[in-house]
């Protein structure tokens, strides 16, 4: 039977503090996983919800909710933006975003019209037509696509022809490019096979629930490892069982 020496007080303190920290981080990751799963459930439920008037949520959308809305106005078809690099069915292409002038509003609503596969040899695909006249749109009012570091700075400001293309669409840069303010969220249009656009929208998460749980397992493992290391380092090697 393994016998243990009494560890020094500082070793006990460091091990207890470290293990407590690791357990805390593991529990926090589990809570984040539950929160992300709740977000995904709310997003899925919103797809089939009854549309509400856009004016009720336009400037102050409910936090962590994705209202399905109905809005009337007209597209600015000479100001189309293409978000490069998204993938559907493991094929590259572009997501098409079009500013939409809402009736009676100064701010523009950025509309996610859908995805288009890249043309042959990666060329920009032909854009299916969108309504020129005033029209009513329906879809989910969702956060804008995530942004990141773009080498060379604002790609939109350097382009003079439309549609403009970029690997990120920063709302601040878009508003400056359009010369008008934008609503805080984006309208992801309902699916319409006749439109010519692929509208398989999903909630973009920085980390999935499964990944949060994997990190939680890692932190709990660290807590066990800290306790195991304390035991191993404090074995009394002078006493051995016969």
Secondary structure, DSSP 8 states (H G I E B T S, - for coil): ---B----HHHHHHHHHHHHHHHHHHHHHHHHHHHHHHHHHHHHHHHTS--EEGGGTSSS--TT---EEEEEEEEEEEEEEEEEEEEETTEEEEEEEEEEEETT-SSEEEEEEEEEE--GGG----------S-EEEEEEEE--------TTS-HHHH--SSSEEES---HHHHHHHHTS-EEEEEEEE---GGGSSB-------SS-HHHHHHHHHHHHHHHHHHHHHHHHHTB-TT----
